[in-house]
Amino acid sequence: MVSILTFIVMLVAGAVVLGFISVSAMFLIWWERKVSAHIQTRYGPMRVGWHGILQSLADVIKLLLKENITPEGVDKPVWWLAPFFAVVPSVMVFVCIPFGSLFGINLIARDLNIGILYIMALTSICVLGIFMAGWGSNNKYSLLGGMRSAAQIVSYEVPLIISMVTAAMFAGTLSMQKIVEAQKNMWFVFQPNMALAFIIFVISATAEINRTPFDIPEAESELVAGFHTEYSGMKFAMFFLGEYTNLFIVSALAATLFLGGWQGPFLPPVLWFLIKTYGIITVLMWVRWTFPRVRVDQLMSFAWKVLTPIALANLVVAGWILLR
């Protein structure tokens, strides 16, 4: 009986997570359009709903109705599975993200005692979806985009993970919930070396999710949309969903690891978590529409010659501070 009840609870939690991801992705697509428009002194979507709020819903309907075209010569199993590898690991990360509490209910699917390791493992899988899309498309431009993505994500994972380890060292735990609780008296970002870890994390995360100025894998001017050139309809939409889900995830992780997660006065904890997360998302969107794309050699040099040495030095300093 207990196992059946647990299974039902897991199904309900999974449905809630999927619903939240879908609504959040539609909102973020609309929000990015409005942010980019106002940065460029434009209005953005205005005609479909209030201030174009229903534009993303119209786009979803359009993509659902579009024909799914399979080009000749593709490696069908690899090509068909690529969108799932791009989305499913991102959805699984939500298992241990602590959203805080609402009406006395802790909004976390499972507080894993190895939450950081679990997230590191799953975020590493997402690159497979991009690489599979490029490899299976029978298109040299797509393949080049997939190869670039693999090199980029593997490179920027190093400083990203080092920054996460630094936060875990200060908290003394790998549990995401306990990392938030460890910041009860002071958020980690207010400590100098942790502020540096936060900056490294945000920069590395921007490269991890292929956003400007690090969006080399889908450099439109060079690769005609890169690894997803040959995709249409819902398959293309799944890559789009994965991109905006990853944007939410890295922002949620930054808020959890360095900005105290759901900690905050007066407002309900879940509102504090969402305010911090969407605040970081807005900053990343601001960066996207402000800075130009870097060259691929600059991108790789910055990862290995700048971010990684600084992250390692910061980790050593963090260990020295903890041992004093």
Contacts in CASP RR format, 6 or more apart in sequence:
PFRMAT RR
TARGET T0000
AUTHOR 0000-0000-0000
METHOD contacts of the structure
MODEL  1
MVSILTFIVMLVAGAVVLGFISVSAMFLIWWERKVSAHIQTRYGPMRVGW
HGILQSLADVIKLLLKENITPEGVDKPVWWLAPFFAVVPSVMVFVCIPFG
SLFGINLIARDLNIGILYIMALTSICVLGIFMAGWGSNNKYSLLGGMRSA
AQIVSYEVPLIISMVTAAMFAGTLSMQKIVEAQKNMWFVFQPNMALAFII
FVISATAEINRTPFDIPEAESELVAGFHTEYSGMKFAMFFLGEYTNLFIV
SALAATLFLGGWQGPFLPPVLWFLIKTYGIITVLMWVRWTFPRVRVDQLM
SFAWKVLTPIALANLVVAGWILLR
10 109 0 8 1.000
13 109 0 8 1.000
14 109 0 8 1.000
17 91 0 8 1.000
17 94 0 8 1.000
17 109 0 8 1.000
18 91 0 8 1.000
20 94 0 8 1.000
21 90 0 8 1.000
21 91 0 8 1.000
21 94 0 8 1.000
21 241 0 8 1.000
21 245 0 8 1.000
21 248 0 8 1.000
22 241 0 8 1.000
24 244 0 8 1.000
24 245 0 8 1.000
24 248 0 8 1.000
25 56 0 8 1.000
25 240 0 8 1.000
25 241 0 8 1.000
25 242 0 8 1.000
25 244 0 8 1.000
25 245 0 8 1.000
25 248 0 8 1.000
26 56 0 8 1.000
26 57 0 8 1.000
26 60 0 8 1.000
27 56 0 8 1.000
28 244 0 8 1.000
28 247 0 8 1.000
28 248 0 8 1.000
28 281 0 8 1.000
29 56 0 8 1.000
29 59 0 8 1.000
29 240 0 8 1.000
29 244 0 8 1.000
30 45 0 8 1.000
30 52 0 8 1.000
30 53 0 8 1.000
30 55 0 8 1.000
30 56 0 8 1.000
31 281 0 8 1.000
31 282 0 8 1.000
31 285 0 8 1.000
32 285 0 8 1.000
32 288 0 8 1.000
33 44 0 8 1.000
33 45 0 8 1.000
33 55 0 8 1.000
34 44 0 8 1.000
34 45 0 8 1.000
34 51 0 8 1.000
35 282 0 8 1.000
35 285 0 8 1.000
35 286 0 8 1.000
35 289 0 8 1.000
36 44 0 8 1.000
36 285 0 8 1.000
36 288 0 8 1.000
36 289 0 8 1.000
37 43 0 8 1.000
37 44 0 8 1.000
37 45 0 8 1.000
38 44 0 8 1.000
39 286 0 8 1.000
39 289 0 8 1.000
39 290 0 8 1.000
40 289 0 8 1.000
44 52 0 8 1.000
45 51 0 8 1.000
45 52 0 8 1.000
45 53 0 8 1.000
45 55 0 8 1.000
46 52 0 8 1.000
48 54 0 8 1.000
48 55 0 8 1.000
48 57 0 8 1.000
48 58 0 8 1.000
49 55 0 8 1.000
60 237 0 8 1.000
63 233 0 8 1.000
63 234 0 8 1.000
63 236 0 8 1.000
63 237 0 8 1.000
64 233 0 8 1.000
64 234 0 8 1.000
64 237 0 8 1.000
66 232 0 8 1.000
66 233 0 8 1.000
66 234 0 8 1.000
67 232 0 8 1.000
67 233 0 8 1.000
68 232 0 8 1.000
68 233 0 8 1.000
68 234 0 8 1.000
68 235 0 8 1.000
69 232 0 8 1.000
70 76 0 8 1.000
70 79 0 8 1.000
71 137 0 8 1.000
71 138 0 8 1.000
71 139 0 8 1.000
71 230 0 8 1.000
72 138 0 8 1.000
73 138 0 8 1.000
74 136 0 8 1.000
74 137 0 8 1.000
74 138 0 8 1.000
74 230 0 8 1.000
75 135 0 8 1.000
75 136 0 8 1.000
75 138 0 8 1.000
78 132 0 8 1.000
78 135 0 8 1.000
78 136 0 8 1.000
79 132 0 8 1.000
79 133 0 8 1.000
79 136 0 8 1.000
79 137 0 8 1.000
79 230 0 8 1.000
80 235 0 8 1.000
81 129 0 8 1.000
81 132 0 8 1.000
82 129 0 8 1.000
82 130 0 8 1.000
82 132 0 8 1.000
82 133 0 8 1.000
82 134 0 8 1.000
82 136 0 8 1.000
83 129 0 8 1.000
83 133 0 8 1.000
83 231 0 8 1.000
83 235 0 8 1.000
83 238 0 8 1.000
83 239 0 8 1.000
84 129 0 8 1.000
84 238 0 8 1.000
85 125 0 8 1.000
85 126 0 8 1.000
85 128 0 8 1.000
85 129 0 8 1.000
85 132 0 8 1.000
86 126 0 8 1.000
86 129 0 8 1.000
86 130 0 8 1.000
86 133 0 8 1.000
86 238 0 8 1.000
86 239 0 8 1.000
86 242 0 8 1.000
87 238 0 8 1.000
87 239 0 8 1.000
87 241 0 8 1.000
87 242 0 8 1.000
87 245 0 8 1.000
89 122 0 8 1.000
89 123 0 8 1.000
89 125 0 8 1.000
89 126 0 8 1.000
90 122 0 8 1.000
90 126 0 8 1.000
90 242 0 8 1.000
90 245 0 8 1.000
90 246 0 8 1.000
90 249 0 8 1.000
91 245 0 8 1.000
92 122 0 8 1.000
93 118 0 8 1.000
93 119 0 8 1.000
93 122 0 8 1.000
93 123 0 8 1.000
93 249 0 8 1.000
94 109 0 8 1.000
94 249 0 8 1.000
95 109 0 8 1.000
95 110 0 8 1.000
95 112 0 8 1.000
95 118 0 8 1.000
96 108 0 8 1.000
96 109 0 8 1.000
96 110 0 8 1.000
96 111 0 8 1.000
96 112 0 8 1.000
96 115 0 8 1.000
96 118 0 8 1.000
96 119 0 8 1.000
96 176 0 8 1.000
97 108 0 8 1.000
97 176 0 8 1.000
97 249 0 8 1.000
97 252 0 8 1.000
97 253 0 8 1.000
97 256 0 8 1.000
98 106 0 8 1.000
98 107 0 8 1.000
98 108 0 8 1.000
98 111 0 8 1.000
98 176 0 8 1.000
98 177 0 8 1.000
98 180 0 8 1.000
98 256 0 8 1.000
98 261 0 8 1.000
98 262 0 8 1.000
98 273 0 8 1.000
99 107 0 8 1.000
99 108 0 8 1.000
99 262 0 8 1.000
99 269 0 8 1.000
99 270 0 8 1.000
99 273 0 8 1.000
99 274 0 8 1.000
100 106 0 8 1.000
100 107 0 8 1.000
100 108 0 8 1.000
100 180 0 8 1.000
100 261 0 8 1.000
100 262 0 8 1.000
100 269 0 8 1.000
100 270 0 8 1.000
100 273 0 8 1.000
101 107 0 8 1.000
101 262 0 8 1.000
101 268 0 8 1.000
101 269 0 8 1.000
101 270 0 8 1.000
102 268 0 8 1.000
102 269 0 8 1.000
102 270 0 8 1.000
106 177 0 8 1.000
107 270 0 8 1.000
108 176 0 8 1.000
108 177 0 8 1.000
111 175 0 8 1.000
111 176 0 8 1.000
111 177 0 8 1.000
111 178 0 8 1.000
112 118 0 8 1.000
112 175 0 8 1.000
112 176 0 8 1.000
113 173 0 8 1.000
113 174 0 8 1.000
113 175 0 8 1.000
114 174 0 8 1.000
114 175 0 8 1.000
115 174 0 8 1.000
115 175 0 8 1.000
115 176 0 8 1.000
116 164 0 8 1.000
116 165 0 8 1.000
116 168 0 8 1.000
116 174 0 8 1.000
116 176 0 8 1.000
116 179 0 8 1.000
117 174 0 8 1.000
119 164 0 8 1.000
119 176 0 8 1.000
119 253 0 8 1.000
120 161 0 8 1.000
120 164 0 8 1.000
123 157 0 8 1.000
123 208 0 8 1.000
123 246 0 8 1.000
123 249 0 8 1.000
124 157 0 8 1.000
126 153 0 8 1.000
126 242 0 8 1.000
126 246 0 8 1.000
127 149 0 8 1.000
127 150 0 8 1.000
127 153 0 8 1.000
127 154 0 8 1.000
130 145 0 8 1.000
130 146 0 8 1.000
130 149 0 8 1.000
130 150 0 8 1.000
130 153 0 8 1.000
130 210 0 8 1.000
130 217 0 8 1.000
130 227 0 8 1.000
131 146 0 8 1.000
131 147 0 8 1.000
131 149 0 8 1.000
131 150 0 8 1.000
131 227 0 8 1.000
133 142 0 8 1.000
133 146 0 8 1.000
133 227 0 8 1.000
133 228 0 8 1.000
133 231 0 8 1.000
133 239 0 8 1.000
134 142 0 8 1.000
134 143 0 8 1.000
134 145 0 8 1.000
134 146 0 8 1.000
134 226 0 8 1.000
134 227 0 8 1.000
135 143 0 8 1.000
135 146 0 8 1.000
136 142 0 8 1.000
136 143 0 8 1.000
137 143 0 8 1.000
137 227 0 8 1.000
137 229 0 8 1.000
137 230 0 8 1.000
137 231 0 8 1.000
138 230 0 8 1.000
139 229 0 8 1.000
139 230 0 8 1.000
141 223 0 8 1.000
141 224 0 8 1.000
141 226 0 8 1.000
141 229 0 8 1.000
142 223 0 8 1.000
142 226 0 8 1.000
142 227 0 8 1.000
142 228 0 8 1.000
142 229 0 8 1.000
142 230 0 8 1.000
144 223 0 8 1.000
144 226 0 8 1.000
145 216 0 8 1.000
145 217 0 8 1.000
145 218 0 8 1.000
145 219 0 8 1.000
145 223 0 8 1.000
145 226 0 8 1.000
145 227 0 8 1.000
146 217 0 8 1.000
146 226 0 8 1.000
146 227 0 8 1.000
148 216 0 8 1.000
148 217 0 8 1.000
148 296 0 8 1.000
149 210 0 8 1.000
149 216 0 8 1.000
149 217 0 8 1.000
149 227 0 8 1.000
151 300 0 8 1.000
152 207 0 8 1.000
152 210 0 8 1.000
152 214 0 8 1.000
152 216 0 8 1.000
152 217 0 8 1.000
152 299 0 8 1.000
152 300 0 8 1.000
152 303 0 8 1.000
153 207 0 8 1.000
153 208 0 8 1.000
155 207 0 8 1.000
155 300 0 8 1.000
155 303 0 8 1.000
155 304 0 8 1.000
156 204 0 8 1.000
156 207 0 8 1.000
156 208 0 8 1.000
156 214 0 8 1.000
156 303 0 8 1.000
156 307 0 8 1.000
157 204 0 8 1.000
157 208 0 8 1.000
158 303 0 8 1.000
158 308 0 8 1.000
158 311 0 8 1.000
159 200 0 8 1.000
159 203 0 8 1.000
159 204 0 8 1.000
159 303 0 8 1.000
159 307 0 8 1.000
159 308 0 8 1.000
159 310 0 8 1.000
159 311 0 8 1.000
160 200 0 8 1.000
160 201 0 8 1.000
160 204 0 8 1.000
160 205 0 8 1.000
160 208 0 8 1.000
162 200 0 8 1.000
162 308 0 8 1.000
162 311 0 8 1.000
162 312 0 8 1.000
162 314 0 8 1.000
162 315 0 8 1.000
163 197 0 8 1.000
163 198 0 8 1.000
163 200 0 8 1.000
163 201 0 8 1.000
163 204 0 8 1.000
163 257 0 8 1.000
163 311 0 8 1.000
163 314 0 8 1.000
164 201 0 8 1.000
164 253 0 8 1.000
164 257 0 8 1.000
165 315 0 8 1.000
166 193 0 8 1.000
166 194 0 8 1.000
166 197 0 8 1.000
166 311 0 8 1.000
166 314 0 8 1.000
166 315 0 8 1.000
166 318 0 8 1.000
167 179 0 8 1.000
167 188 0 8 1.000
167 194 0 8 1.000
167 197 0 8 1.000
167 257 0 8 1.000
167 258 0 8 1.000
168 174 0 8 1.000
168 179 0 8 1.000
169 315 0 8 1.000
169 318 0 8 1.000
169 319 0 8 1.000
169 322 0 8 1.000
170 182 0 8 1.000
170 188 0 8 1.000
170 191 0 8 1.000
170 194 0 8 1.000
170 318 0 8 1.000
170 322 0 8 1.000
171 178 0 8 1.000
171 179 0 8 1.000
171 182 0 8 1.000
171 183 0 8 1.000
171 188 0 8 1.000
172 178 0 8 1.000
172 182 0 8 1.000
173 179 0 8 1.000
173 182 0 8 1.000
176 256 0 8 1.000
179 256 0 8 1.000
179 257 0 8 1.000
180 256 0 8 1.000
180 260 0 8 1.000
180 261 0 8 1.000
180 262 0 8 1.000
180 263 0 8 1.000
183 260 0 8 1.000
183 261 0 8 1.000
183 263 0 8 1.000
184 263 0 8 1.000
187 258 0 8 1.000
187 259 0 8 1.000
187 260 0 8 1.000
187 263 0 8 1.000
188 194 0 8 1.000
188 197 0 8 1.000
188 198 0 8 1.000
188 257 0 8 1.000
188 258 0 8 1.000
188 259 0 8 1.000
188 260 0 8 1.000
189 195 0 8 1.000
189 198 0 8 1.000
189 258 0 8 1.000
189 259 0 8 1.000
193 314 0 8 1.000
193 317 0 8 1.000
193 318 0 8 1.000
193 321 0 8 1.000
194 258 0 8 1.000
194 318 0 8 1.000
195 258 0 8 1.000
196 310 0 8 1.000
196 314 0 8 1.000
197 258 0 8 1.000
197 311 0 8 1.000
197 314 0 8 1.000
197 318 0 8 1.000
198 254 0 8 1.000
198 257 0 8 1.000
198 258 0 8 1.000
198 259 0 8 1.000
200 307 0 8 1.000
200 310 0 8 1.000
200 311 0 8 1.000
200 314 0 8 1.000
201 253 0 8 1.000
201 254 0 8 1.000
201 257 0 8 1.000
201 258 0 8 1.000
202 250 0 8 1.000
202 254 0 8 1.000
202 280 0 8 1.000
202 283 0 8 1.000
202 284 0 8 1.000
203 307 0 8 1.000
204 303 0 8 1.000
204 307 0 8 1.000
205 250 0 8 1.000
205 253 0 8 1.000
205 254 0 8 1.000
206 213 0 8 1.000
206 214 0 8 1.000
206 250 0 8 1.000
206 284 0 8 1.000
206 287 0 8 1.000
207 214 0 8 1.000
207 299 0 8 1.000
207 303 0 8 1.000
208 246 0 8 1.000
208 250 0 8 1.000
209 243 0 8 1.000
209 246 0 8 1.000
209 247 0 8 1.000
209 250 0 8 1.000
210 216 0 8 1.000
210 217 0 8 1.000
210 218 0 8 1.000
210 243 0 8 1.000
211 247 0 8 1.000
211 284 0 8 1.000
211 287 0 8 1.000
211 288 0 8 1.000
212 287 0 8 1.000
212 288 0 8 1.000
212 289 0 8 1.000
212 291 0 8 1.000
212 292 0 8 1.000
212 293 0 8 1.000
213 287 0 8 1.000
213 288 0 8 1.000
213 291 0 8 1.000
213 292 0 8 1.000
213 293 0 8 1.000
213 294 0 8 1.000
214 293 0 8 1.000
214 294 0 8 1.000
214 299 0 8 1.000
215 293 0 8 1.000
216 293 0 8 1.000
216 294 0 8 1.000
216 296 0 8 1.000
216 299 0 8 1.000
217 223 0 8 1.000
217 226 0 8 1.000
217 227 0 8 1.000
218 225 0 8 1.000
218 226 0 8 1.000
218 227 0 8 1.000
218 228 0 8 1.000
219 226 0 8 1.000
219 293 0 8 1.000
220 226 0 8 1.000
223 229 0 8 1.000
228 236 0 8 1.000
228 239 0 8 1.000
231 239 0 8 1.000
247 281 0 8 1.000
247 284 0 8 1.000
248 277 0 8 1.000
248 281 0 8 1.000
251 277 0 8 1.000
251 278 0 8 1.000
251 279 0 8 1.000
251 280 0 8 1.000
251 281 0 8 1.000
251 284 0 8 1.000
252 273 0 8 1.000
252 277 0 8 1.000
254 280 0 8 1.000
255 261 0 8 1.000
255 273 0 8 1.000
255 276 0 8 1.000
255 277 0 8 1.000
255 280 0 8 1.000
256 273 0 8 1.000
259 276 0 8 1.000
259 280 0 8 1.000
260 276 0 8 1.000
261 272 0 8 1.000
261 273 0 8 1.000
261 276 0 8 1.000
262 269 0 8 1.000
262 270 0 8 1.000
262 272 0 8 1.000
262 273 0 8 1.000
263 269 0 8 1.000
263 272 0 8 1.000
264 272 0 8 1.000
267 275 0 8 1.000
294 302 0 8 1.000
END
